[in-house]
């Protein structure tokens, strides 16, 4: 049902081919170095190569993940200004490359309060979206495990952030299974999964769920620790992933792995997901 894939490394020049070699239907990429503020502008050649590669290798869905340094909720004005500049650059790169989804972490309110952090985050996103009123890229807030002062660990808070931003057609959610489990949303059985999705729908709305990060969890329920594990090797197990990849509500949604272990484990995890999808279709 969902479009299966993984986060592909090797730069945007090689991403479509590398994703195809792994068996991906969908990919997630960085359009720039994830741990640096500065980056080289995209050349027309790289843009053309990426766009043509996506078509040539039949990649059906693409997401990009923003750099890790961005923190639009920061109480530090300098960090916030650098974050806004970097985020705007991410938006522009997505638009140039034809990538429809930009995933980002909502940020940390350290040295402040949760309420003020949310206000800084939503004000920043409003400014950024107003700066680019005609862009097609959709911003996806990634739910978090909730460690420390991180925003985005509860559906209620994410729903509040979406309401405050006020751009219902441009800002949505990427659902990370490992983060949700670590934040206290039980995902061990098929019944658990449907209960969690019902809660998501009632607090945020399934119309805002545009993509998935499929990761098992190395740590127990409600640990508040962001520790990804390979599918079936953590506390979540296989049952929930079978339910997700066969959920008819998410037929065209990218579902990408961010599991540890590199390409060999990406292949193993993808093979498992395809098998789970095939098994369900033959039942």
C-alpha atoms as one frame of an Amber mdcrd trajectory, in Angstrom:
protein
   0.000   0.000   0.000   2.491   2.635   1.168   5.533   3.562  -0.941   8.524
   1.885   0.719  12.098   3.102   0.864  14.857   4.531   3.023  17.005   7.565
   3.687  19.576   7.498   0.897  23.091   8.827   1.371  25.709   9.738  -1.220
  24.432  13.194  -2.160  21.561  14.233  -4.394  23.561  13.427  -7.543  23.519
   9.729  -6.715  20.359   9.497  -4.615  17.898   8.230  -7.265  20.289   5.542
  -8.518  21.311   4.528  -4.985  17.673   4.307  -3.951  16.863   2.162  -6.991
  19.790  -0.158  -6.196  18.339  -0.732  -2.719  14.883  -1.456  -4.144  13.247
   1.778  -3.026   9.912   3.067  -4.248  10.402   6.195  -2.112  13.512   7.935
  -0.832  14.483  10.564   1.706  17.589  12.671   1.098  19.619  15.534   2.469
  20.003  18.240  -0.163  23.074  19.531   1.697  25.444  18.543   4.506  23.215
  17.901   7.554  25.618  19.304  10.159  26.750  22.563   8.537  25.141  25.984
   8.302  26.752  26.847   4.990  26.315  25.000   1.702  27.105  25.433  -1.958
  24.272  26.633  -4.201  22.644  24.048  -6.432  23.804  24.159 -10.029  21.413
  23.738 -12.933  23.272  20.557 -13.862  22.683  18.969 -10.448  19.035  19.985
 -10.468  18.536  18.488 -13.928  20.406  15.292 -13.019  18.343  14.783  -9.875
  15.013  15.400 -11.577  15.860  13.128 -14.499  17.212  10.457 -12.139  13.961
  10.369 -10.180  12.092   9.628 -13.418  14.662   7.242 -14.858  14.825   5.083
 -11.743  11.061   5.217 -11.102  11.258   6.768  -7.637   7.616   7.453  -6.848
   7.926   9.684  -3.766  10.667  11.902  -2.322  11.165  13.623   1.012  14.093
  15.655   2.241  15.157  16.041   5.852  16.360  19.464   6.979  19.794  19.923
   8.516  20.039  18.998  12.188  21.211  22.446  13.309  17.877  24.182  12.634
  16.007  25.193  15.794  13.169  27.610  15.116  12.038  27.368  18.762  15.389
  28.493  20.183  15.504  31.224  22.815  18.840  32.311  21.313  18.074  35.018
  18.754  21.266  34.355  16.775  20.490  30.625  16.473  16.932  31.428  15.455
  18.036  33.841  12.718  20.533  31.313  11.350  17.828  28.634  11.533  15.351
  30.739   9.581  17.930  31.475   6.880  18.862  27.802   6.615  15.221  26.710
   6.572  14.401  29.156   3.787  17.325  27.781   1.824  15.986  24.246   2.406
  12.602  25.325   1.037  14.188  26.878  -2.046  16.295  23.776  -2.707  13.225
  21.552  -2.449  11.365  23.756  -4.883  14.247  23.710  -7.372  14.655  19.926
  -7.127  10.933  19.222  -7.269  10.861  17.595  -3.817   7.333  17.911  -2.390
   8.050  17.253   1.317  10.500  18.926   3.718  10.726  17.136   7.080  12.073
  18.972  10.129  12.270  18.691  13.914  10.161  21.338  15.696  13.071  22.267
  17.952  14.058  22.838  21.573  12.895  25.553  23.967  15.887  25.185  26.333
  16.425  28.227  28.628  12.816  29.280  28.085   9.299  27.846  28.448   7.333
  25.455  26.286   4.705  28.119  25.521   7.316  30.644  24.385   9.140  27.992
  22.362   5.940  27.120  20.508   5.270  30.783  19.840   8.786  31.327  18.450
   8.447  28.237  16.255   5.061  29.192  14.847   6.034  32.835  14.284   9.146
  31.744  12.385   7.215  29.328  10.181   4.595  31.961   9.437   7.317  34.388
   8.304   9.001  31.742   6.167   5.802  30.596   4.495   4.726  34.174   3.818
   8.119  34.815   2.231   7.463  32.035  -0.302   3.689  32.186  -0.926   3.767
  30.331  -4.249   6.032  27.420  -3.393   4.607  23.903  -3.665   6.846  22.262
  -1.060   4.933  21.066   2.006   6.513  21.325   5.453   6.287  18.170   7.576
   6.691  18.436  11.345   8.312  15.244  12.638   7.020  13.955  15.967   9.773
  13.555  18.559  10.662  11.248  21.440  10.357  14.185  23.841  13.761  14.128
  25.494  14.815  17.238  27.392  13.174  20.396  26.078  12.155  19.081  22.650
   8.818  20.078  21.189   6.589  17.703  19.236   6.297  14.666  21.496   2.492
  14.735  21.790  -0.276  14.804  19.204  -1.998  17.544  21.182   1.054  19.803
  20.988   1.576  19.150  17.260  -2.099  19.887  16.635  -1.750  23.149  18.557
   1.322  24.110  16.521  -0.518  23.444  13.248  -3.462  25.560  14.384  -1.222
  28.447  15.437   0.721  28.437  12.156  -2.498  28.701  10.168  -1.313  27.203
   6.858  -3.408  23.999   6.696  -2.500  23.224   3.075   1.247  23.728   3.498
   2.176  22.334   6.934   1.608  18.693   7.853   3.201  15.807   9.800   5.737
  13.019   9.299   5.067  10.154  11.731   8.152   8.443  13.191   7.257   5.103
  14.781  10.307   4.936  17.056   9.762   8.487  18.318   6.066   7.874  18.937
   6.794   4.709  20.918   9.497   6.441  22.983   7.060   9.297  23.674   4.508
   6.861  25.127   2.301   5.837  22.183   2.094   2.057  22.353   2.773   0.402
  19.000   3.227  -3.270  19.826   0.061  -4.815  18.361  -2.242  -4.148  15.419
  -4.907  -3.040  17.870  -2.433  -0.605  19.450  -1.676   0.866  16.037  -5.320
   1.539  15.227  -5.875   3.120  18.647  -2.896   5.426  18.082  -4.126   6.366
  14.591  -7.597   7.086  15.995  -6.023   9.417  18.562  -3.920  11.050  15.843
  -7.024  11.610  13.751  -8.986  13.135  16.623  -6.215  15.532  17.723  -4.392
  16.362  14.459  -6.362  14.813  11.592  -5.193  12.045   9.256  -5.372  14.519
   6.371  -2.201  16.041   7.845  -0.279  12.740   7.914   1.816  12.857   4.741
   4.744  10.513   5.391   6.286   7.932   7.729   9.670   7.117   9.207   9.565
   3.369   9.857  11.946   2.549  12.704  11.858   0.048  15.543  12.878   1.262
  19.017  15.920   0.187  21.033  14.306   1.483  24.209  11.107   0.684  26.075
   7.742   2.405  25.836   7.790   6.014  27.097  11.598   5.969  27.537  11.821
   9.478  25.997  15.014   8.305  24.236  15.523   8.609  20.467  17.169   5.266
  19.672  16.286   3.653  16.336  16.510  -0.111  15.838  16.124  -2.454  12.862
  12.614  -3.746  12.273  11.696  -6.705  14.458  14.812  -6.286  16.606  13.396
  -3.713  19.019  10.478  -3.256  21.379   7.905  -2.509  18.657   8.181  -5.732
  16.644   6.869  -6.675  13.188   3.080  -6.666  13.659   2.653  -2.905  13.614
   4.822  -2.468  10.530   2.677  -5.005   8.675  -0.375  -2.963   9.605   1.184
   0.341   8.513   2.418  -0.796   5.088  -0.982  -2.339   4.321  -3.133   0.534
   5.590  -5.271   1.523   2.587  -5.470   5.103   3.893  -1.782   5.603   3.092
  -1.433   4.140  -0.426   0.682   6.972  -1.844   2.498   7.966   1.346   6.314
   7.682   1.461   7.386   5.263   4.200  11.154   5.461   4.664  13.580   3.654
   6.920  16.114   5.439   9.133  17.386   2.235  10.731  21.018   1.654  11.821
  23.570  -0.565  10.107  23.925   0.968   6.652  22.884  -0.399   3.282  22.962
  -4.098   4.199  20.394  -3.527   6.928  18.363  -1.212   4.716  18.049  -4.088
   2.253  17.042  -6.534   4.990  14.484  -4.144   6.422  13.061  -3.321   2.986
  12.801  -7.007   2.118  10.854  -7.530   5.346   8.475  -4.651   4.553   7.831
  -5.889   1.013   7.227  -9.388   2.375   4.784  -8.059   4.976   2.948  -6.120
   2.262   2.784  -9.147  -0.040   1.663 -11.482   2.752  -1.262  -9.227   3.604
  -2.381  -8.919  -0.021  -2.591 -12.709  -0.345  -4.559 -13.296   2.843
